[in-house]
């Protein structure tokens, strides 16, 4: 059953897919997004990608984050940071968008706009950024007003598994009408995650790039590096994805268990983008980094976090770095570049009622597919008046970050990590 969505000074009625616990049993629920302000854009959601980190957050895995940085998991949770939709209305001072425009929204929806990183166009590194979902908005974050919550909201941001979204124009990405909106969501996450190090390390014609791991990140990495003019090598555990890698633009393929092939590429690459999502053996690949080159860890793991922290402290000057999401500026650049070069992620669209099945598939995913929810289907099976209203559940742990397990890793990377100057 379809439903109309009302937007008023009181807020924007919204249907969503939410889970109330780590079992990830998603069901339709309702809530009210904030009333749009003068710089806000109201979005009719069309698609939202399902990122592997959505699974980790919803299942409570981030309580450990590889045993390093325990985070409280709050329910109900509405994940989704790969948003794509169409602008339905804009505030009176909005200049970037108009009704009818395609729009993309990524991993964060606010930053301080005053720190060194924000002023340098690296708002993704702002320590006061507000994540698109599962981020408490209180104190100075609430006072800024750019990521305000609607009436009755549980106290934290609710993401893109929903029919409506309200975002400050500064934190949204314009999407050309020529770029299919179903591909936009994954580009806001996986795409810009790969794009950011490619730009940071000035990859272009004549560069040699290796992509480790051929999942959703790696597949996009090959396409982007190739389009920038680089010579791309794909590295995987077996040869079963060799044909796919060549199709995407790789000119060389290495099976990581082949010692001779690995030795043959020693000190060959300007950049290695390591996308392995858990405990990557970066030492295995680091011998392939050439003089002045870098290995960048991109998959969520016990090594990626401290490497990213050291990148924050020391900049992109070490031979082992980490990177997470990209900036708004990079997202805008990426979409324009992808549109120009016709770069699209491999996606599988699904109906909202299939979300629980998709989470099971995602947990077992080995094909690199990016799953994208058609968010217009949320309203097909439920009337807004019949969907239960979101109600906060007790937190399952402390909100405090315990540094005890983080510091040893940071100190190791600082004093003993590869490429120490």
N, C-alpha and C positions, 0 to 999 in steps of 0.2 A: 504494500500500500504506500503510495507516495504521500508526502506531507509538505505543507508550506512552512517556510521558516521566517519568523518575524524578527526584524531588526528595529530597535527603538532606543530611546534614551536610557531605558532600563537594561539594555543588552541585547544579545543576539541568541535566540533559541537555537540549540545545536543538538543533533543526535551524534552519538559516537559509539565506537566499539571499545569497551573497557573490561579490564579484568580486576578481580577483587583479591587475588592471591597468586602465589608462585605456580599454581597449577596451570596458569595461562588459559583459563576458561573464559574466553571473550564473549560478551553478550552486549546487545544494544542497551545503552543508557542515555540519559539526557542531562543537559546542563545549560547554563546561560553564559555565553562569552561576554566580555566587557563591552560596554557601549563604545562605539568608535569615537576617537578624538579627532582633532583637527588635522593631524598628520597620519591618521590611520587609514588602512585599506581593508575593506571587508571582502572576503574571498568566498566564492562558491567553490567548494572543493570538488575536484574531479577524480584525482588519483593520489594515492600515497604509497610510496614504496615501503617494503618491510625489510629493514636492515637487520643484520645478525645481532647488532648491539641491542635492538629492540627485544629480542629473545633474552639476552643476558639480563637486561634491566627487569623485564616482566617476571622472569623466573627467579630473580633475586641473586643472580650470580655476581652482581657488582658489589654485593656485601663483602666479597673477597678480592675482586679484581686481581686474580692470580696471586692471592695471599698478601697483597701489598697495601691496598688502600680501601679499607672497609667503608661502605656507604650504606646508609639506611635506605631500605626499599619501602616506598609509600604506596598505599592502595586507597582508593581505586587508581589504576594507572591507565592512561590513554597514551600509548606510545605514538611514534611517527615523527620523523624529522626529514622526510623526503616528500615534501608537499608540492602539488601542482594543481592549479585551478584557474578560475577566471574571475576577474575583478567585478564585483557587483555594485559597489559604491565606494566613494572616497571622501575623506574629510576636506574641508574647505581650503586647507593649505597644502594639499598633496600636489606635487608636480611631476612625479615619476610615472604615475599610472592614471588611467582613466577607465571608466566602466567598459567591459568587454575585452580588456587586455588579458593576455595570458601572463601568469605569474608563478614564480617558484620560490619556495621558502625552505631553508636548510636547517642546520643543527642548532642555531642560536637566534634569538629574537630581540636581543638587546645587549648593549655593552656600555661602558661608562662614557665613551667618546672623549675622554680627557687624558688618559694615560699615554705613555710613550708608544705603546703598540697601536692603540686606536688612532692616534695622530699620524702614525706611519702607514695606515691602511692595513694593519695586521690585527683587526678587531677580534679575530679568532683566538688570539693569545691574551685577550683582556682577562684579568683575574676576577673581574666583576661582571662577566658576561652572564646572560640568562639563557639557559638551554631551552629548546623548544618544548620539551616535556620533562616532567619529574624534577623540576627545579623550584625550590622554595622562593617565593617572592615576598620579601618582608624587609623592614628597615629601609636602608638607603636604596635598595633595588625597587621597592614599592614606591618610594618618594619620587623616583625619576619619572614614573608614570608611563613609560614606553612599553612595559610588559604587564600592565595591570590585569588583574583577574576579575572575572564577572561575579555578580552576586550569587552567593551560595557556593562558590568554588572552594575546593578543599584546601587551598593555601599553596598549591604548587601548579606549575604550568601543565596544561593538558594538550597533547600533540595532535598530529594530523590524521589519525584514524577517526575522522569526523566529517560532518557535512558542511561546516562553516569554520572560518578562521579569521581572526582579526590581528593585523600586524602593522607596526609602524613602518612607513614606506622605506626608511633607511635600511631596514633589515630584510628586504625582499628583493628578488631578482627579476627584472623584466625579461620576458621570453618572447622572441620573435614569433609572429603568427605562422611562419614557415617551419618552425620546429615542432614536431608532434608532442603534444602535452603529456602523453603517456610515458615518454622517455625522460621527462624533466626531473621527476623525483629522484631516481638513482643518480642523476648527474649532480644533484645538490649535495650528495653524500659521497658515494664511491667516486664519482667523476672528479669532484673538486679535491678529494683526498689525494688522488693521483696527480692532478694538475698542479697543486701547490708546490711539491718538491721539483717538478719539472721546470717551473718558473723560477723557484728560489735558486736553483743551480744552473740557470741559463742554458738549458738544453736546447739544441738546435741542430742545424746542418753540420755534419761532421762528428757529432757527439755519439758515443757508444753507451747504450743503456741496456741493462739487464733487468728483467722483471721476474721475480721469484714468486711462484704460486700463480696458478691460472684459474682462480675463482673470479667473482664479479669484479674485484679491484684490479686484478692482473689483466683481465681481458680488456678493460678500459685503458689501462696503462699502456698496453702495447699499441692500441689505436692512436692514443694521444701522442705518444713519443714518436711514432712513425709519421704522423701528420706534421710534427714539428721539424721533421727532416733527419731525425736520429736513426742510427743503425741499431735495430732492436734484437736482443737475444732473449728468448724465453727459457726459463729454468724450472723444471718440474721433477717430481719424484719418479715418474715413469714416462714412457713415450706415447701414452694413449691420447694425449692432447696435442701431439705434434702437428697434425693436420690443421687443427683449429688455430694454433698459434701462427702458422704460416698464412692462413686465410686472413687473420687479423692484421698481418703486416710484419711479423717477425721474419728475420732473414737467417736466423740461426737458432738451434734448439739444443739444449743440454739437459741430459738426465743427471740429476744431482748425485745419484749413487754410482755414476761412472767416474771413477777416480781419474782415469786418463783424460777424459773430456774436460773435467774440472781443471786439471793441471794445465791443460792446453790453453785455458783462458785466464791464466794467472796474470794479475795486474792489467787486465784488458779494459775495464769499464770506467767511464767517468761517473756514472751513477748506477747503483743497484737499488731498485725499489723492492723491498722485501715485504710481501703482503701476507706471509704465513700468519694465521690468526692466533696461534698459541705456541708459546715457548720456541720461537725460531732459533735454530742453531746458527746465529749470525757469524760465528767463527768459521763455519764451513764455507761461507760465501765471501768472507772479508778478504781472503787472499786474492779474490778476483778484482778488487778495487785498485784502479790505476793510480799513478802519482797525481796528487791533488784531487782525487776522486772521493766519492762518498757512498756509504751504504745507509739508506734511510729505512727505518723500521716503521711499517704502516699498519700492521695487524695488531689488534688488542692482545697484549701479552705481558708477561712479567718483565720483559726487557724493553718493550716499547715505551712504557711510561717513564722510567728513569732516563732513557735516551732523549725523550721529548723534553723532560725537565732540564737536562743538561744543554739541550739546544736553546732553551729559553735563557739560561744563564750565560752561555758562551757564544750564542749565535750559530749560524751555519758554517762553522769553521773547522769542525772536527770531522774525522773520516767516518765516524759512526754517529748518526743523528736519528731523531725520531720526529714524526709529524702526525698530526691528527686531522682535524677538519681544516678547510680552507677559509679564507676571508670572504666578506661580501664582494669586495673588489674582484677577487679571483673567481668567484662564482659568476659574476657578470661577464668577465672575460671568457670564461670557459664556455658558457652557453653560446656566446657569439661565435667562438671558434668552432664548437661542435656543429652549429648550424651551417657555417661556411664549408666545413669539410665533411658534412653528412656523417657524423659519428654518433652512433646510437648504441646504448647498452642492450644486451639480450634480456628481454623481459617476458614475464608470464603474467597476464592479467587474471584476476580472480574476483569472485563475488564476495561481499563482506561476510556472508554466512559460512564461507569456507576458511575463514581466518584461523580457526583452531587447527585445521588440517594443514594449513600452510606452515604454522609454527612447528608441527611435527616434521614436515618435509625440510624446513629450514635447518632443523637440528641435525638432519642427516644429509644435508646438501653437499654434493661433490661436483655438481655440473656448472657452477658459476652463474646460475640463473638468478636474476633479480626479480623477486615477486612484487607485483604492484597491485594494490587493492583499487578497484573501481569504487570510490567512496560514495558515488551516487546510489549504489545498491544498498547502502545502510538503511535508507528510508523505505525500501521496497517491501520489507517484511514486517515493519513495525510502524505504528502511528506514534507521533511524538507524544501524544497524551497518554500512551500506554507504556512507554519506556520508563523504567524506574529512574528516579533522579539520583545523580551521583552523590554518594555519602562517604565521607572519610572513614577509613579503618585505622585501628591503632598501628603505629609504626612498629616494625619488627626488629629495631635495633637502634643503636646510638647514631646520632648525626655527626659524631666527631670522627675526624680522620686521625688515625693512630700512626704517627710518623716512625715508630720503632722499626717496622719492616721496610719502610721506604728508604731511610737514610743509608743503610749499608749498600744498597744498590746504587744510590746517587754517588756515594763516596767512591765506589768501585769504578764507576764510569769516569769520575773526575780525575782520579789519580792513576788508574791502571787501564783504562779503556783504550781501544786501538786509536792510533792517530794522535796520541797525546802530544801536544806541542811543548 
